[in-house]
Structures are given as C-alpha cells and as structure tokens.
Amino acid sequence: MGRYPRDTTGYSAVMFHKVLVANRGEIAVRVVRALREMGIASVAAYSDADRGSLAVRLADEAAYLGPSPSSESYLRIDRVIDAAKRHGAEAIHPGYGFLSENAEFAEACATAGIMFIGPPAEAIRKLGSKTAARQLAIAAGAPVVPGTERALTGWEQARAAANSLGYPVLLKASAGGGGKGMRRVDRESELQSALRDAASEAGRAFGNSEVYVEKLVIEPRHIEIQILGDHHGNLIHLGERECSIQRRHQKVIEECPSPLMSSHPDLREHMGQAALKVARAAGYTNAGTVEFLVDRDANFYFLEVNTRLQVEHPVTELATGLDLVEWQLKIAAGERLTLRQEDVTWRGSAIECRIYAEDPDHDFMPAPGTIVHLSEPSGPGVRLDSGIFQGWNVPLEYDPLLAKLAAWGSTRETAIHRLDRALAEYVLTGVRNNIRFFREVLADAEFREGRLSTSFVERFFKTRKKTEADPESEAAAALVLTLESNGSGSPPLTKVSTNVSRWLDSGRDELLR
Amino acid sequence: MKRRVIVNGRSGTIEIEGSRLRYDREDGVLIEGEFSLEGTSVLLNGRSYRVSKGAGTEIWVNGRQLSMDVFDPRDLRPGQGMAANHGRQEIAASMPGKVIRILVAAGDTVEEGQGLIVVEAMKMQNEMKSPKSGRVVEVRARPDATVGAGEILVVVE
C-alpha cells in the first residue's frame, strides 16, 4: 500500500494515480522508484534501444515512443503525450534533458489535460534564454558578472568598457553558446584583434556578429542553489551544491555542502536569497536550480537557471534528508510546501561522481558497448542511482551516463573515504569508464583540501602521473586466462552464469552428509 | 603448464604447477607464489585479487583495466601472430558508432595521419586516421551505417 490512499481529500490535494516518465537511463529509474514508494503507478516511456532497459523492467507499465534516435522518440512531444493518454497517466515527469526544459512541451501537456511535473511554461520561457535570464536577474537584484548589458557598437566603446571592468575580460557572442565567439583578453593591446575575431566567429556560427564584454572570472567555482516552490506562494532554497569538477563543461563530481562554506558561513544564505529573488521574479514553482560562478574572493555571480530536476540532486537529498522527486510530485499535485525555510538543515557531507561510459585516457571519448561484468558497491553511507545491469548494451544514441555513485559521511573527509571505498568495490567491465579516474581525483591533494575550480580537471591532467597495475595483478589475470583457455579451473568469466548445477551439487552434498 | 602472456604490449610467460605459479616478465620482473582460484576471486600469496573479463582482450583486476592475451608458445609459428603487418593495413572502428562521413575513396593516395572516415557515437565524432602513407584499396564503410567495434572500415596498402 502506498502512502497516498486514493480517496485523500481536504487539505492535501488528490495525488496522481499514474505518472508517465518521459526519460531514460538512471533518472527514469529514480523517478519510477519514487512513484513506487508513493503508491503511484508508473509508466516508463521507451525507444527501441531502451526496450530492455532497467526503467522498463522496474516500472508497472511501459509505453513505446519510437525508434532509437531521440528526435524520433524522447524529443517527440506528440508521441510522449499520446503515450500518456494511451496509458491513462495524469501527469508526466520529464526527468532532465530531452523535453524537461521545453516550454512548448509544458504547454502541450496543459492542452492535453496532463500535469507537467515542473515549473510553468512561462517560467521556463523567461529563464530559457541566457541573456533574458541575465536581464531578469539584474532586475531582481541578483549579482551578475559585471559587463556591458548590450552588444558593443564599436572599438572605442569596447575599450572604455574593458578599461572600466579591468583586465582580463571575456568577449562573448550575444547569440552565443558552446564557446563560439568567445575570447579571453588579457590586455588592451589584444582587444582590437580579439574583438574582430570574436565578431566574425559569432557571425559565422550564429548569423549574428554581436559581441558583448564581461569581466573574466578567473578559476571560478561553480556553485548552484536548489530551490523548491509550490503553487501557493511558498518558495524555499535547499542550499548549495558545488559542481566545480567538470570536463568538457560538464560536471562530473558534485558535493553538498561546498567546501567553501566552512570558511564563509554566510555565503549559503546570501546565495540562497539571491536565487530566491530570481525564482520569484520568474514566477517559479516546483524544483529548480539557480547556478552561480564564485570567484576567488567568494563573490558570486548569477549564471543561469536550470528549470528542472538536476542530475546531481542526490547530494542535496543526502545532506538535507529530503526527497526532491517526492516533493516535485506533491507540488505538481497541488500540495502545499509544508516545509519552511527554517526546517531545512544540512547534516554531514555528500559527494557524488557520475559514472560515464567514456575513456578518461583519451579525452573522455564516449565508449558504448555491452556491460560484461557488473558488481555494484553498497554498504554504509553509499547511494547508487544506476540505470544499468550486467548484459545491458549501452546505446550509442544517448548521453553515456551509466550511474551516479554518492557517499555520505559526517565530515567531508569521511565522505571522501567512503566514496573511494565504494569506487574500489565497483566492478564494471565491457565498457571503458571513469571509475579509476575518480579514485585518482579523490586522492588529489587539492581536491582533498577543497581547493576546487572549473579548471581543476585540466590542471589534474597536466600533473597526473599514470600508474601501472602492479605485476601481481598481471599474474592474477594471466592465471585466470591460462586456466580458462586450458579448460580447467573456474568456468569462463565472461558467461553470465545461468548454470544451476552448482546448486544441485551442493544440494546433493547436503543430502549425502 | 606454460603460456606466453602479452600484457599492455609487454610480453612475459606464466608457468602453473599445481597451486604454484611463476610469472616472468621480459623486463626482469618476477612473481612467484601459491595461488587459489575461486570464480572471479584469486588469492596470490595471501593477497586478494578480483579478476573480471571485459570485451575482447580487456581484463580487469581490482578496478584496473589491462589488455592481455595468453597463448600457448607452441602454437606460434614464425612470421605470424604478433608480427607487424607490413603492406596492407585494415582500419577498424575503435568503438561502436555510426559512419557520418567518408573522407576518401578507393584508389586515393593518403598520407600517414590523414583522416579517412568519421564515426559518431554518443554525439561525439571520432576521425579515424590512416596508420601509414599509401593507397586506399577498399572502403567497406557505408554512409549512415551503424558499425560495431573492430569492424573493418577502410583498407590501406
């Protein structure tokens, strides 16, 4: 029996009976789990590649969307809505990525009479464009990276702006994204040519050569604030997550609290209030994340808002003891946020690492394939959000995130030891992955001291010493392969064993005893 | 029982007698001792190792990946097997993916390091380069085709 009897009325709104999960991988599993815990039937939407996925296996029902490419399945608004209707789902949880930050999709849900589990379409729209979100943040009084608000009109204006900001500065394309049209300028003598290059690159990439100038934040930390708001005007923050460890501008390790908070005890509250100002100005409800850059002097600047559940939400859950997905569902069903700001407390330290099918030794190239052997960690303080199993074929059509491994400890040091212990237990073969890389990062002196910045991974690789396996390990591997090729010793290790004869044998042994 | 071992490009031998092994690497490293094997668990001189096989020659020991081949030295005939492959070179996909661009055609002359084909997996594009200067004798890949790891895409001579 779930916690939400079907006839609940009165103060709390009637909870959904059935929810469609319009996502895949570990996040689909995460949402299906929350639904099961709440006694709500789950429908896993799937593409051809995901027919055999863990989410489909764990859900009550599954709805086919279409072929494997996401443009023909997970990104198809019509097919997702049709799947929800076919299965009689009253609400859709979009997870992250795919349609989760698509205002058109949120509107299409409303039109179809289906609840979109996320913020209102208008809020998604207001916060969707980086420049519009920046304007909104400025109007709401949240600090932004100092710079010109509009595109530069010429060299003289650029020179005056850069001089008043102070070098180094960053030229950015107004229509920008993906680093295109972006130039770091360290001194005035470089400004003119950088301006010309940035404008022409922006013109080629976006058909818009407008460029503006911002102060460059050197070795920034990436710290974000989790927010939660209901449809009754209640809006709170759940503190920060530090996500400075990134590769290719994508986070790989996240933690709560940020190590910076121990030396800056007021920072969380200041950032939390700034995040709430932005959220309030946008009419935000449900779960969301306001991202900031933090400089070396602990000044913080608004970056953008992610209008959805974040990949790294488990560290907030571990540190606060709250269940964000449960709150998302309750809020979408119209329940009040009974939690007040003063009820939110943070205990200990939580660190998560994203297990990707990728090769850290070759520029983190994705490495799809079949999971040959899987042995997952567990034990005290360990949380694993995984979307894989032994024999699962990691599809090449999607993001190569396999699982998220998080550890909680009463202190950051304990959390690091636990996470390292859990990584050591983790056996995942058949696809290249970054488990070993994380163990090296956790052993890094700067990481241990909490001296983090978004340039950490680059620095780490510059000074990384590649260590080899010890010869005893080689001997152990050679032993196994030799006995296997000889047909003696243990059964082949590659086979997923369905052989029951050992059980029969031991049963016989018992009888003979 | 004696076998030749190639691990991460380095060679050695392993000898197994009853519950004793002797692993002798060409660079002089020698490991000897008592072992016990149970499924994926190896005890060697009282220390515990977890050994799991992956794809192809990949084998993992205590979270570390090795590339290892073990073969009977009597099966090796001169001029075969590990010897370098002069002349003809087959360029195979290093990972499963989709062929998105073919940069050469049969008959083209290519330089060493020149891009031959672009394979995409998980939104990342990987350009396969020619291992040698020579002539393209065959292009087996087809545009938009899905290819598996190890599948031969181009042959250069």
Boltz contact constraints between the chains, C-beta under 6 A:
constraints:
  - contact:
      token1: [A, 366]
      token2: [B, 121]
      max_distance: 6.0
  - contact:
      token1: [A, 366]
      token2: [B, 122]
      max_distance: 6.0
  - contact:
      token1: [A, 366]
      token2: [B, 124]
      max_distance: 6.0
  - contact:
      token1: [A, 367]
      token2: [B, 95]
      max_distance: 6.0
  - contact:
      token1: [A, 368]
      token2: [B, 96]
      max_distance: 6.0
  - contact:
      token1: [A, 368]
      token2: [B, 121]
      max_distance: 6.0
  - contact:
      token1: [A, 369]
      token2: [B, 55]
      max_distance: 6.0
  - contact:
      token1: [A, 372]
      token2: [B, 54]
      max_distance: 6.0
  - contact:
      token1: [A, 373]
      token2: [B, 52]
      max_distance: 6.0
  - contact:
      token1: [A, 396]
      token2: [B, 96]
      max_distance: 6.0
  - contact:
      token1: [A, 396]
      token2: [B, 97]
      max_distance: 6.0
  - contact:
      token1: [A, 396]
      token2: [B, 121]
      max_distance: 6.0
  - contact:
      token1: [A, 396]
      token2: [B, 122]
      max_distance: 6.0
  - contact:
      token1: [A, 400]
      token2: [B, 122]
      max_distance: 6.0
  - contact:
      token1: [A, 427]
      token2: [B, 52]
      max_distance: 6.0
  - contact:
      token1: [A, 429]
      token2: [B, 52]
      max_distance: 6.0
  - contact:
      token1: [A, 429]
      token2: [B, 54]
      max_distance: 6.0
  - contact:
      token1: [A, 429]
      token2: [B, 60]
      max_distance: 6.0
  - contact:
      token1: [A, 430]
      token2: [B, 54]
      max_distance: 6.0
  - contact:
      token1: [A, 430]
      token2: [B, 55]
      max_distance: 6.0
  - contact:
      token1: [A, 436]
      token2: [B, 63]
      max_distance: 6.0
  - contact:
      token1: [A, 469]
      token2: [B, 64]
      max_distance: 6.0
  - contact:
      token1: [A, 469]
      token2: [B, 66]
      max_distance: 6.0
  - contact:
      token1: [A, 471]
      token2: [B, 29]
      max_distance: 6.0
  - contact:
      token1: [A, 471]
      token2: [B, 31]
      max_distance: 6.0
  - contact:
      token1: [A, 472]
      token2: [B, 31]
      max_distance: 6.0
  - contact:
      token1: [A, 472]
      token2: [B, 44]
      max_distance: 6.0
  - contact:
      token1: [A, 473]
      token2: [B, 61]
      max_distance: 6.0
  - contact:
      token1: [A, 474]
      token2: [B, 7]
      max_distance: 6.0
  - contact:
      token1: [A, 475]
      token2: [B, 23]
      max_distance: 6.0
  - contact:
      token1: [A, 475]
      token2: [B, 31]
      max_distance: 6.0
  - contact:
      token1: [A, 476]
      token2: [B, 42]
      max_distance: 6.0
  - contact:
      token1: [A, 476]
      token2: [B, 44]
      max_distance: 6.0
  - contact:
      token1: [A, 476]
      token2: [B, 49]
      max_distance: 6.0
  - contact:
      token1: [A, 476]
      token2: [B, 51]
      max_distance: 6.0
  - contact:
      token1: [A, 476]
      token2: [B, 61]
      max_distance: 6.0
  - contact:
      token1: [A, 477]
      token2: [B, 51]
      max_distance: 6.0
  - contact:
      token1: [A, 477]
      token2: [B, 59]
      max_distance: 6.0
  - contact:
      token1: [A, 477]
      token2: [B, 61]
      max_distance: 6.0
  - contact:
      token1: [A, 477]
      token2: [B, 66]
      max_distance: 6.0
  - contact:
      token1: [A, 477]
      token2: [B, 68]
      max_distance: 6.0
  - contact:
      token1: [A, 478]
      token2: [B, 5]
      max_distance: 6.0
  - contact:
      token1: [A, 478]
      token2: [B, 14]
      max_distance: 6.0
  - contact:
      token1: [A, 478]
      token2: [B, 23]
      max_distance: 6.0
  - contact:
      token1: [A, 478]
      token2: [B, 70]
      max_distance: 6.0
  - contact:
      token1: [A, 479]
      token2: [B, 21]
      max_distance: 6.0
  - contact:
      token1: [A, 480]
      token2: [B, 51]
      max_distance: 6.0
  - contact:
      token1: [A, 481]
      token2: [B, 70]
      max_distance: 6.0
  - contact:
      token1: [A, 482]
      token2: [B, 3]
      max_distance: 6.0
  - contact:
      token1: [A, 482]
      token2: [B, 14]
      max_distance: 6.0
  - contact:
      token1: [A, 482]
      token2: [B, 70]
      max_distance: 6.0
  - contact:
      token1: [A, 489]
      token2: [B, 37]
      max_distance: 6.0
  - contact:
      token1: [A, 490]
      token2: [B, 37]
      max_distance: 6.0
  - contact:
      token1: [A, 490]
      token2: [B, 39]
      max_distance: 6.0
  - contact:
      token1: [A, 493]
      token2: [B, 40]
      max_distance: 6.0
  - contact:
      token1: [A, 493]
      token2: [B, 53]
      max_distance: 6.0
  - contact:
      token1: [A, 494]
      token2: [B, 53]
      max_distance: 6.0
